[in-house]
Amino acid sequence: MSTLVIIPTYDERENVESIVGRVRAATPDVDVLVVDDNSPDGTGALADALAAADQRIHVMHRAGKEGLGAAYRDGMRWALDAGYDRIVEMDADGSHRPEELHRLLAALREPGTREIGAPAAASGASTNAPTPTPGADVVLGSRWVPGGGVVNWPARRRLLSRGGSAYSRIALGIPAKDVTGGYRAFTAEALRSIHFADVESQGYCFQIDMLRRAYRAGLSVAEVPITFVEREHGASKMSGGIVREAMWRVTVWGVSGLPQRFRRTRVPVPVKTHVG
C-alpha cells in the first residue's frame, strides 16, 4: 500500500525540515508532499532541497497564499492522480506528532476492501453478506477521546476547540468527538466519494466540511487518540475570520440538513473509537 502525507506550508521555514524528517524517520515507507503557497520566508526553497536529497519527498509550489483548504484539495488531487492508496493530512508546525501516524494508518481500511456507499447493517441484524474487513474509511486523530489530549494550550483555546466540536456535532448530527482536528487519514476510495474538489471552506471549516461529507457518503469513521502539541516556532494561522466562517457555515448546513435528518431511514455508520 502506498501512503502520502500532505503538509501545507506558508512561512514554515523554521518547522518544515523538522516535521518532514520526523515523518520519514517514524514511517520510512511513507511519502511526503509539501504544498507551499509561495512562502516569503523561503520555505519552498528549503523543501526543494529536502526533496533533492530524498526521492520520497515531493514539493508542490502554488502561486500565492490561497488557504489551508485549497492546499489540501490540490494535494489530494495530486495524490489520487499519482495513484496513492492512503492520504494523510498533517500540520507543518509539529502540532501533529509524526510518531503517532502509525495509529492512524493501523486503523485505516485496506484499499479496495469495501464498496463505498454500501449501507451499514443495524446492530444484531442478520445478513448473508461477507464479514466486513476491519478498519475505517476515514480515521481522525482525536484530542478528545480517552488517551488523547493537548499540550501547552491555554484554557481559552481548549474551550474554543471543544466548543466548536460540540456545536458542530449537534448542528450536523456528527457523532465524532473531535470534529475540527486536522490530523486525518483517508483511503483513496473515501476521498473520491467525498467529492473533496467541491469543498470551498478553509481552516477549521474545511475539516468540518470534509467530515460532514464523509458522514453523508456513508463512510465508516474511526477516532484514535493523539496528543496535540502547540507549535514552538512561528505564528499560528488561526484567525477570528476562520472561526466565524466555520460557525456560519455549520449553522447554514445544520438548518438546511434538518429535513433530511428527520427523513433518514438508513442506519447511520457509527464512529468507532480506537484507544491505544
C-alpha positions as CSV (number, residue, x, y, z in Angstrom):
1,M,0.0,0.0,0.0
2,S,1.3,3.5,-0.9
3,T,0.8,6.3,1.6
4,L,1.2,10.1,1.1
5,V,1.4,12.7,3.9
6,I,0.3,16.1,2.7
7,I,1.9,19.0,4.6
8,P,0.6,22.5,3.6
9,T,3.1,25.3,4.3
10,Y,3.2,29.1,4.5
11,D,6.2,30.7,6.2
12,E,7.1,27.5,8.0
13,R,10.9,27.5,7.3
14,E,11.6,27.0,11.0
15,N,9.5,23.9,11.0
16,V,9.4,22.2,7.7
17,E,12.8,20.4,7.8
18,S,12.0,19.0,11.3
19,I,8.5,17.8,10.5
20,V,9.4,16.2,7.2
21,G,12.4,14.5,8.9
22,R,10.3,13.2,11.7
23,V,7.7,11.7,9.2
24,R,10.4,10.0,7.3
25,A,12.0,8.6,10.5
26,A,8.8,7.4,12.0
27,T,7.3,5.9,8.8
28,P,10.1,5.2,6.3
29,D,7.8,3.7,3.7
30,V,5.6,6.8,3.6
31,D,6.0,9.6,1.0
32,V,5.6,13.3,1.8
33,L,4.1,16.1,-0.3
34,V,4.9,19.7,0.9
35,V,2.3,22.1,-0.6
36,D,3.9,25.6,-0.4
37,D,2.0,28.8,-1.0
38,N,5.0,30.8,-2.3
39,S,6.2,31.5,1.3
40,P,8.1,34.7,1.6
41,D,10.5,33.2,4.2
42,G,11.9,30.6,1.7
43,T,10.0,27.5,2.9
44,G,9.5,26.3,-0.6
45,A,13.2,26.5,-1.5
46,L,14.1,24.6,1.7
47,A,11.5,22.0,0.8
48,D,13.1,21.7,-2.7
49,A,16.4,21.0,-1.1
50,L,14.9,18.3,1.1
51,A,13.3,16.7,-2.0
52,A,16.5,16.7,-3.9
53,A,18.1,14.6,-1.2
54,D,15.2,12.2,-0.7
55,Q,13.1,10.7,-3.5
56,R,10.2,10.1,-1.2
57,I,9.8,13.9,-0.6
58,H,7.8,15.9,-3.2
59,V,7.0,19.6,-3.4
60,M,4.1,21.5,-4.9
61,H,4.6,25.2,-5.5
62,R,1.5,27.4,-5.7
63,A,1.3,30.9,-6.9
64,G,0.3,32.5,-3.6
65,K,-1.5,32.1,-0.2
66,E,-4.8,30.5,-1.0
67,G,-5.6,28.9,2.3
68,L,-5.4,25.5,4.0
69,G,-8.5,24.1,2.3
70,A,-7.2,24.9,-1.2
71,A,-3.8,23.5,-0.3
72,Y,-5.3,20.2,0.8
73,R,-7.6,20.0,-2.3
74,D,-4.6,20.4,-4.6
75,G,-2.5,18.0,-2.6
76,M,-5.3,15.4,-2.6
77,R,-5.8,15.7,-6.3
78,W,-2.1,15.2,-6.9
79,A,-2.1,12.1,-4.6
80,L,-5.0,10.5,-6.4
81,D,-3.5,11.2,-9.8
82,A,-0.2,9.7,-8.6
83,G,-2.1,6.5,-7.5
84,Y,-1.6,6.6,-3.7
85,D,-3.9,4.3,-1.7
86,R,-3.9,6.3,1.6
87,I,-3.7,10.0,2.1
88,V,-2.9,11.8,5.3
89,E,-3.4,15.4,6.4
90,M,-0.7,16.8,8.8
91,D,0.2,20.3,10.0
92,A,3.7,21.6,9.3
93,D,4.2,23.2,12.8
94,G,4.7,19.9,14.7
95,S,1.4,20.0,16.5
96,H,0.6,16.7,14.8
97,R,3.2,14.2,16.0
98,P,4.5,12.0,13.2
99,E,5.4,9.4,15.8
100,E,1.7,8.8,16.2
101,L,1.0,8.4,12.5
102,H,1.2,4.6,12.8
103,R,-2.0,4.7,14.9
104,L,-4.0,6.4,12.2
105,L,-2.7,4.0,9.5
106,A,-3.3,0.9,11.6
107,A,-7.0,1.9,12.0
108,L,-7.5,2.6,8.2
109,R,-9.2,0.1,6.0
110,E,-7.1,-1.7,3.4
111,P,-7.6,-0.3,-0.1
112,G,-10.3,-1.8,-2.2
113,T,-11.9,-3.9,0.5
114,R,-15.2,-2.0,0.8
115,E,-17.8,-0.8,-1.7
116,I,-18.2,2.9,-0.8
117,G,-21.8,3.9,-0.1
118,A,-23.0,0.4,0.9
119,P,-25.4,0.8,3.8
120,A,-24.3,-0.4,7.2
121,A,-26.3,-3.2,8.8
122,A,-28.1,-2.5,12.1
123,S,-26.6,-4.0,15.2
124,G,-27.8,-7.5,15.6
125,A,-29.4,-7.7,12.2
126,S,-29.0,-10.9,10.3
127,T,-27.2,-10.8,6.9
128,N,-25.7,-13.1,4.4
129,A,-23.1,-10.5,3.4
130,P,-19.4,-11.3,3.9
131,T,-17.9,-10.1,7.2
132,P,-16.7,-6.5,6.8
133,T,-13.0,-6.0,6.6
134,P,-11.6,-4.4,9.7
135,G,-10.7,-0.8,9.5
136,A,-12.3,2.5,8.7
137,D,-12.6,4.6,5.5
138,V,-11.6,7.8,7.4
139,V,-9.5,7.9,10.6
140,L,-9.4,11.0,12.8
141,G,-6.5,11.8,15.2
142,S,-8.6,12.9,18.1
143,R,-7.7,15.1,21.1
144,W,-11.0,14.4,22.8
145,V,-11.2,10.7,23.1
146,P,-9.7,8.7,26.1
147,G,-6.0,8.7,25.7
148,G,-5.9,11.9,23.6
149,G,-5.0,15.4,24.8
150,V,-3.3,18.7,24.2
151,V,0.0,20.2,25.4
152,N,0.7,23.9,26.1
153,W,-2.8,25.1,25.3
154,P,-4.4,27.9,27.3
155,A,-7.9,27.4,28.7
156,R,-9.4,29.7,26.1
157,R,-8.0,27.6,23.3
158,R,-9.3,24.4,24.8
159,L,-12.7,25.9,25.3
160,L,-12.8,27.2,21.7
161,S,-11.8,23.8,20.2
162,R,-14.1,21.7,22.3
163,G,-16.9,24.1,22.0
164,G,-16.5,24.2,18.2
165,S,-16.6,20.4,18.0
166,A,-19.6,20.2,20.3
167,Y,-21.6,22.8,18.3
168,S,-20.8,21.1,15.0
169,R,-21.8,17.7,16.3
170,I,-25.1,19.0,17.5
171,A,-25.8,21.1,14.4
172,L,-24.8,18.5,11.9
173,G,-25.6,15.2,13.7
174,I,-22.0,14.1,13.5
175,P,-21.1,11.6,16.3
176,A,-17.3,12.1,16.2
177,K,-15.7,13.7,19.3
178,D,-13.1,15.8,17.5
179,V,-14.8,17.4,14.5
180,T,-12.3,20.2,13.9
181,G,-9.0,18.4,14.2
182,G,-6.7,18.3,11.2
183,Y,-4.7,15.1,11.7
184,R,-6.6,12.7,9.5
185,A,-6.1,9.7,7.2
186,F,-8.3,8.7,4.2
187,T,-8.4,5.8,1.8
188,A,-8.3,6.9,-1.8
189,E,-11.8,5.5,-2.3
190,A,-13.1,7.6,0.5
191,L,-11.6,10.8,-0.9
192,R,-13.2,10.1,-4.2
193,S,-16.6,9.5,-2.7
194,I,-16.4,12.8,-0.6
195,H,-16.0,14.9,-3.8
196,F,-13.4,17.0,-2.0
197,A,-12.8,19.2,-5.0
198,D,-16.2,20.9,-4.3
199,V,-15.2,21.9,-0.7
200,E,-14.7,25.7,-0.6
201,S,-14.2,26.1,3.1
202,Q,-10.9,26.9,4.8
203,G,-9.2,26.2,8.1
204,Y,-11.5,24.7,10.8
205,C,-14.4,24.7,8.4
206,F,-12.6,22.7,5.8
207,Q,-12.1,19.9,8.3
208,I,-15.8,20.1,9.4
209,D,-17.0,20.0,5.8
210,M,-14.8,17.0,4.9
211,L,-16.2,15.1,7.9
212,R,-19.8,16.1,7.1
213,R,-19.4,14.9,3.6
214,A,-17.8,11.6,4.8
215,Y,-20.8,11.0,7.0
216,R,-23.3,11.8,4.3
217,A,-21.5,9.4,1.9
218,G,-22.0,6.6,4.4
219,L,-18.3,6.2,5.1
220,S,-17.1,4.5,8.3
221,V,-15.1,6.8,10.6
222,A,-12.8,5.9,13.5
223,E,-11.1,8.1,16.0
224,V,-7.7,7.3,17.6
225,P,-6.1,9.2,20.4
226,I,-3.4,11.7,19.7
227,T,-1.5,14.3,21.7
228,F,-1.7,17.8,20.1
229,V,1.4,19.9,20.8
230,E,1.2,23.6,20.4
231,R,3.8,25.0,17.9
232,E,7.2,26.1,19.2
233,H,8.2,28.2,16.2
234,G,6.4,30.7,14.0
235,A,2.9,32.2,14.2
236,S,-0.4,30.4,14.2
237,K,-2.5,30.8,11.0
238,M,-5.7,30.7,13.0
239,S,-7.8,33.9,12.9
240,G,-11.2,35.2,14.0
241,G,-12.3,35.2,10.4
242,I,-11.7,31.5,10.1
243,V,-13.6,30.8,13.2
244,R,-16.5,33.0,12.1
245,E,-16.6,31.3,8.7
246,A,-16.8,27.9,10.4
247,M,-19.7,28.8,12.7
248,W,-21.6,30.5,9.9
249,R,-21.3,27.6,7.5
250,V,-22.0,25.0,10.2
251,T,-25.2,26.8,11.1
252,V,-26.3,27.0,7.5
253,W,-25.6,23.3,6.9
254,G,-27.3,22.3,10.1
255,V,-30.5,24.2,9.3
256,S,-30.6,23.1,5.7
257,G,-30.0,19.5,6.6
258,L,-32.7,19.2,9.3
259,P,-35.4,17.9,6.9
260,Q,-33.1,15.2,5.6
261,R,-32.1,14.1,9.1
262,F,-35.8,13.7,10.1
263,R,-36.5,11.7,7.0
264,R,-33.4,9.5,7.3
265,T,-34.2,5.8,7.3
266,R,-30.8,4.4,6.8
267,V,-28.9,3.4,9.9
268,P,-26.0,5.8,10.4
269,V,-22.5,4.4,10.3
270,P,-21.3,4.6,13.9
271,V,-18.0,6.2,14.9
272,K,-15.6,3.6,16.3
273,T,-13.1,4.9,18.8
274,H,-9.7,3.1,18.9
275,V,-7.8,3.6,22.1
276,G,-4.1,2.7,22.4
